[in-house]
Amino acid sequence: MPNAIPSRTQVVVVGAGAAGLTALKNLREVGLSAIALDDRVAFGGVWRYTDDPTKTSVIRTTQTNSSKQWSSYTDYPFSKDAPNFPSWEEITNYLEGYVEKFELRKYIFAGTEVVDVRRKDNSWEVKWVKKRDGESVEEGVVVAEKVVIATGQYRIRAFPNIPGSEAFKGVKLHAQAYKDREPFRGKKVVVVGLSATGIDTACDLVGCASQVYLSHRHGLLLSSRESKRGLPFDHLRTMRGFRVITYMEHIFPSIQDYILNSWVLRFTQWKLEPLDPKWKLTPALSPLRYGAAISECLTPKLKRDEVMLIGQINQFTGPHSLEIQSRDDHSKSSSLDDIDAVIFATGYRPTYDLISSHRPDRSAPSNDDLFASYDYPRTVVPQPTDLYWNIFDTEYPTSLAYVGHLSAKSSAFPMFDVVSMCIGQVFSGQYTLPPPKTILAETQMKNEWYNARIQGGPQLYASVPTKGLWAFLDEVSGAGLGKNLKWWHFWGLKGLVMGGIDTAFVWRLFEGKGRKAWDGAEAAIREANVVVPNTERREY
């Protein structure tokens, strides 16, 4: 019989995906009594496949864009047998193994939706419901000293507001609801959004849909997962090189943008099919500001006209027709007819709605308002302006924190882990944050930095100054990286850490205040630096 949800606990983690699981583990590791509540039927978040169209998840062809050496939690490597780029099934197995390794299962309550988090009498009331067939069958409240919100960024769908949508009689859906290509067999489909999801969706439809169009407004850098020698692309990143890039962002941001853009473009041209000028993929947005698309499948499909790139949709003009903006002259347009379906891979709207009773300004738009909630072309995504380093609530920094609202030029899993290590240190009293006045001042500086950055073009959601962030994470987590690792370390283990493959295990290499080093860190670092090239070549 499953455990009953307790009425009181020290910490409630909302969400049991990749972020929530490592938060639960790190909180319990520092001696806090913590549980995780998740509305899905099983833990794993977006990495566990579901055919529920209201839940964001992987599709059947999903694999990681970052290598296993760069994507591990800080103290739990992937198995030696796992490929360099695991599939979604292998990620699910990895998370299952993590839960078993750290004995977390009995503290995870799946199928339990948190509907409100409310401050009351110096504690937090976390209201939850269990549902069956859409109906509430049980509800309750957990009183917690502290709360971690780990629901991620992929809950509230973002639709562009395109005129004439009511006239279109074909299928309109968000990529969140796209689970299988079979319903689109023999159809003409437009995928909106030149993003990782848009590219994956368009490529998945090839061979099933009769024609696939990919609508976009701007260029995008394409990169491959692997070099010509079959080694993961992200293995080119080293800690020493990352520190150089970080300092350049701080001192010469425009030069940093230029160097990185040129480097990624050169790698793209070396590894992938040549980019045909007619595709209009250049000029591209800066990967530092907007990210790059990791895909080996798109260019060969473009070359064979299996995917056709088109401009943005200006308006729906009839039951199965669209007006498409010219990519050569934005003042001109053309008609695209006989379209059966439009799939919007236009991302998600970040939200903090679970604490809207505490902060009314953080409420999310209703589903009925979603089509009107985003302008098209898309406006700048609202930032978490009242979160200290996008982690700690500025009003209640020692009792309310978030995991998953931080873009930091890192793979997701290790970033979730390091952020939750910091939360554990603060919540357990091992680390004392600055006084409220300093927190507010530094948060204002972070917001001003972001506002200045977006003047130069689109910027990744939840971006922060990289140099300051990594120093903050290092100090709060107690990892001791800045103290123990210097740029002039070229030999021995420290030389390998600075100049070898950048792995998350280094965050557990040294003893820190209130936390022990992981005795397997050195072995994991050395093993990660022995990489077997992929000699198989997939045909796309």
Residue pairs with C-beta under 8 A, 6 or more apart in sequence:
2 109
3 106
3 109
5 35
5 37
5 109
5 112
5 128
5 140
5 142
6 35
6 142
7 140
7 141
7 142
7 143
8 142
8 143
8 144
9 33
9 34
9 35
9 142
9 143
9 144
9 145
10 32
10 33
10 34
10 144
10 145
10 146
11 27
11 32
11 33
11 34
11 35
11 144
11 145
11 146
11 147
11 148
11 427
12 34
12 35
12 36
12 37
12 114
12 124
12 126
12 142
12 144
12 146
12 147
12 148
13 20
13 23
13 24
13 27
13 34
13 35
13 36
13 37
13 147
13 148
13 150
14 20
14 36
14 37
14 38
14 114
14 117
14 126
14 147
14 148
14 149
14 150
14 151
14 354
15 36
15 37
15 38
15 45
15 149
15 150
15 151
15 152
15 404
16 24
16 36
16 37
16 38
16 40
16 43
16 44
16 45
16 108
16 110
16 150
17 38
17 43
17 44
17 45
17 46
17 47
17 150
17 151
17 152
18 44
18 45
18 47
18 95
18 412
18 413
18 416
19 45
19 150
19 152
19 403
19 404
19 412
19 416
19 420
20 36
20 38
20 43
20 45
20 148
20 150
20 151
20 403
21 36
21 43
21 95
21 98
21 99
21 104
21 108
22 73
22 98
22 403
22 413
22 416
22 417
22 420
23 34
23 36
23 148
23 150
23 403
23 416
23 420
23 423
24 34
24 35
24 36
24 104
24 107
24 108
25 98
25 102
25 104
25 420
26 417
26 420
26 421
26 423
26 424
27 34
27 148
27 420
27 423
27 424
27 427
28 34
28 102
28 104
28 107
29 102
29 424
29 515
30 424
30 425
30 427
30 428
30 430
30 514
30 515
31 428
32 146
32 424
32 427
32 428
34 107
35 107
35 108
35 109
35 142
36 43
36 104
36 107
36 108
36 109
36 150
37 109
37 112
37 113
37 114
37 126
37 128
37 142
38 45
38 108
38 109
38 110
38 111
38 112
39 111
39 112
39 113
39 114
40 48
40 50
40 55
40 110
40 111
41 50
41 110
41 111
42 48
42 110
43 95
43 99
43 108
43 110
44 92
44 95
44 96
45 152
46 56
46 57
46 58
46 152
46 154
47 57
47 58
47 88
47 91
47 92
47 95
48 57
48 58
48 92
48 95
49 57
49 58
49 59
49 60
49 88
49 92
49 179
50 57
50 179
51 179
51 180
53 173
53 176
53 177
53 179
54 176
54 177
55 176
56 154
56 155
56 176
56 348
57 179
58 88
58 91
59 178
59 179
59 180
59 200
59 201
59 204
60 88
60 180
60 204
61 200
61 203
61 204
62 87
62 88
62 200
63 85
63 86
63 87
63 88
64 71
64 85
64 86
64 91
65 85
65 196
65 225
65 294
66 85
66 232
66 234
66 411
67 84
67 85
67 225
67 232
67 234
67 235
68 77
68 78
68 82
68 83
68 84
68 85
68 86
69 84
69 232
69 235
69 501
69 503
69 528
69 531
70 232
70 234
70 235
70 237
70 411
70 414
70 501
70 502
70 503
70 504
71 78
71 86
71 411
71 412
71 413
71 414
72 78
72 413
72 414
72 503
72 504
72 505
72 524
72 528
73 98
73 413
73 414
73 417
73 504
74 414
74 417
74 418
74 421
74 504
74 505
74 507
74 508
74 518
75 505
75 508
75 518
75 520
75 521
76 94
76 97
76 98
76 101
76 102
77 505
77 524
77 527
77 528
78 86
78 90
78 94
80 527
82 90
82 94
83 90
83 534
84 225
84 226
84 232
84 531
84 532
84 534
85 225
85 232
86 94
98 104
99 105
99 108
111 130
111 131
112 128
112 129
112 130
113 128
113 129
113 130
113 131
114 126
114 127
114 128
114 354
115 127
115 128
115 129
115 354
116 125
116 126
116 127
116 354
116 355
116 356
116 357
117 124
117 125
117 126
117 127
117 147
117 149
117 354
117 355
117 357
117 358
118 124
118 125
118 127
118 355
118 357
118 358
119 125
119 358
119 396
123 143
123 144
123 145
124 143
124 144
124 145
124 146
124 147
124 399
124 400
125 141
125 142
125 143
126 141
126 142
126 143
126 144
126 147
127 139
127 140
127 141
128 139
128 140
128 141
128 142
129 136
129 138
129 139
130 136
130 137
130 138
130 139
131 137
145 399
146 398
146 399
146 400
146 401
146 427
147 399
147 400
147 401
148 401
148 402
148 403
148 420
148 423
149 352
149 354
149 355
149 400
149 401
149 402
149 403
150 402
150 403
150 404
150 416
150 420
151 354
151 404
152 404
153 348
153 350
153 404
153 405
153 461
153 462
154 176
154 348
155 348
155 351
156 348
156 349
156 350
156 351
156 353
156 364
156 365
156 370
157 174
157 176
157 344
157 348
157 349
157 370
158 346
158 347
158 348
158 349
158 370
158 373
158 374
158 378
159 174
159 344
159 346
159 370
159 371
159 373
159 374
160 192
160 313
160 344
160 346
160 374
160 375
160 376
160 377
160 378
161 371
161 372
161 373
161 374
161 375
161 376
162 313
162 314
162 315
162 316
162 376
163 314
163 315
163 316
164 315
164 316
164 317
165 172
165 316
165 371
166 316
167 316
167 317
167 318
167 319
168 316
168 318
168 319
168 320
168 322
168 342
169 319
169 320
170 319
170 320
170 339
170 340
170 341
170 342
171 183
171 340
171 341
171 342
172 341
172 342
172 344
173 341
173 342
173 343
173 344
174 343
174 344
174 345
174 346
175 191
175 193
175 197
175 198
175 201
175 343
175 344
175 345
175 346
176 348
178 201
178 343
181 204
181 205
181 208
181 209
182 208
184 205
184 208
184 209
184 340
184 341
185 208
185 209
186 209
186 210
187 209
187 210
187 340
187 341
188 209
188 210
188 211
188 213
188 338
188 339
188 340
188 341
189 205
189 209
189 211
189 212
189 213
189 339
189 340
189 341
189 342
189 343
190 213
190 214
190 215
190 310
190 313
190 322
190 336
190 339
190 341
190 342
190 343
191 198
191 201
191 202
191 205
191 212
191 213
191 214
191 215
191 342
191 343
191 345
192 198
192 215
192 312
192 313
192 342
192 343
192 344
192 345
192 346
193 215
193 216
193 344
193 345
193 346
193 347
194 214
194 215
194 216
194 217
194 218
194 220
194 293
194 309
195 293
195 345
195 346
195 347
196 291
196 293
196 294
196 295
197 345
197 347
198 214
198 216
198 345
199 214
199 293
199 295
199 297
199 298
200 295
201 343
201 345
202 212
202 214
202 298
202 301
202 307
203 295
203 297
203 298
203 301
203 307
203 540
205 212
206 212
206 301
206 306
206 307
207 306
211 308
212 306
212 307
212 308
213 307
213 308
213 309
213 310
213 336
213 339
214 307
214 308
214 309
214 310
215 310
215 311
215 312
215 313
215 324
216 280
216 309
216 310
216 311
216 312
217 311
217 312
217 377
218 284
218 285
219 280
219 281
219 282
219 283
219 284
219 285
220 281
220 284
220 285
220 290
220 292
220 293
221 261
221 264
221 265
221 268
221 284
221 285
221 287
221 292
221 293
222 268
222 272
222 275
222 281
222 292
222 293
222 294
222 295
222 298
222 299
223 233
223 264
223 267
223 268
223 271
223 272
223 292
223 293
223 294
223 295
224 233
224 267
224 268
224 271
224 272
224 294
224 295
224 296
225 232
225 233
225 294
225 296
226 232
226 233
226 271
226 534
227 233
227 267
227 271
228 270
228 271
229 533
230 533
230 534
230 535
231 531
231 533
231 534
232 531
233 267
233 271
233 294
234 411
234 502
235 501
235 531
237 501
237 502
238 498
238 499
238 500
238 501
238 502
239 485
239 497
239 498
239 499
239 502
239 506
240 487
240 498
240 499
242 409
242 502
243 487
245 256
245 260
245 466
246 466
246 467
246 470
247 467
248 255
248 256
248 259
249 256
249 288
249 465
249 466
249 467
250 465
250 466
250 467
253 453
256 288
257 286
257 288
257 289
260 286
260 287
260 288
261 284
261 286
261 287
261 288
264 287
264 292
265 282
265 284
268 275
269 275
272 296
272 299
273 299
273 300
273 303
275 281
275 282
275 299
276 302
276 303
279 302
279 309
280 309
280 327
281 309
285 457
285 458
286 457
288 409
289 453
289 456
289 457
289 458
289 459
289 460
289 463
290 457
290 458
290 459
290 460
291 460
296 538
296 540
297 540
298 307
300 540
301 307
301 540
302 308
302 309
309 327
310 324
310 327
310 336
311 324
311 325
311 326
311 327
311 330
311 333
312 324
312 325
312 376
312 377
313 322
313 323
313 324
313 325
313 342
313 376
314 322
314 323
314 324
314 325
314 333
315 322
315 323
316 322
316 323
317 323
317 335
318 337
320 337
320 338
320 339
320 340
321 335
321 336
321 337
321 338
321 339
322 335
322 336
322 339
322 342
323 333
323 334
323 335
323 336
324 333
324 334
324 335
324 336
325 332
325 333
326 332
326 333
326 334
346 374
346 378
347 378
349 364
349 365
349 370
349 373
349 374
349 381
350 381
350 382
350 384
350 405
350 461
350 462
351 362
351 364
352 359
352 362
352 384
352 402
353 362
353 363
353 364
355 362
355 400
356 362
356 363
356 364
359 386
365 373
380 454
380 458
380 459
381 461
383 447
383 450
383 461
383 462
384 390
384 402
384 405
384 462
385 443
385 447
386 393
386 394
386 395
386 443
387 393
387 394
387 402
387 405
387 443
388 394
388 397
388 433
388 439
388 442
388 443
389 406
389 442
389 443
389 446
389 464
389 469
389 472
390 402
390 405
390 406
390 446
390 462
390 464
391 401
391 402
391 403
391 405
391 406
391 419
391 422
391 423
392 398
392 400
392 401
392 402
392 423
392 426
392 433
392 439
393 399
393 400
393 401
393 402
394 436
394 439
394 440
394 443
397 426
397 433
397 436
397 439
398 426
398 427
398 433
399 427
401 423
401 426
401 427
403 416
403 419
403 420
403 423
404 416
405 462
406 415
406 419
406 462
406 464
406 469
407 460
407 461
407 462
407 463
407 464
408 415
408 464
408 466
408 469
408 470
409 466
411 504
413 504
414 504
414 507
417 504
417 507
418 473
418 477
418 479
418 504
418 507
419 473
421 477
421 478
421 479
421 507
421 515
422 431
422 472
422 473
422 476
422 477
424 430
425 431
425 476
425 477
425 478
425 513
425 514
425 515
426 432
426 433
426 476
428 514
430 478
430 513
430 514
430 515
431 475
431 476
431 478
431 513
431 514
433 439
433 476
434 442
446 464
446 465
446 468
449 464
449 465
450 459
450 463
450 464
453 459
453 463
471 482
473 479
474 480
474 481
474 482
475 482
477 507
477 512
477 515
478 512
478 513
478 514
478 515
479 506
479 507
479 508
479 509
479 510
479 512
480 510
480 511
480 512
481 506
481 507
481 510
483 510
484 494
484 509
484 510
485 494
485 497
485 498
485 506
486 494
486 498
487 498
489 495
489 497
489 498
490 498
490 499
493 522
493 525
493 526
496 525
496 526
496 529
497 506
497 509
497 525
500 525
500 528
500 529
501 528
501 529
501 531
503 524
503 525
503 528
505 518
505 520
505 521
505 524
505 525
505 528
506 521
506 525
508 517
508 518
508 521
509 517
509 518
509 521
509 522
509 525
510 517
511 517
